[in-house]
Amino acid sequence: MSTPESFIMKKNILGAFVIMFVAVALFLMIEDIAKSGKAQPTQNVEIYDENNHPNLATLDAED
């Protein structure tokens, strides 16, 4: 049977572990937000002129 002192010590260690986990998670979130503010936008879509068609197959469907 465990004594009340060891129960309290286990509870304190568990509480300290939870606090450390939350602190690390918050630090990583803040770091990620700070880094994303400095990111350069990238162009993911290619825009073609009307007469400059890409090398894609097109299907003309008749309704």
Secondary structure, DSSP 8 states (H G I E B T S, - for coil): ---HHHHHHHHHHHHHHHHHHHHHHHHHHHHHHHHHTT------S----SS---S--------
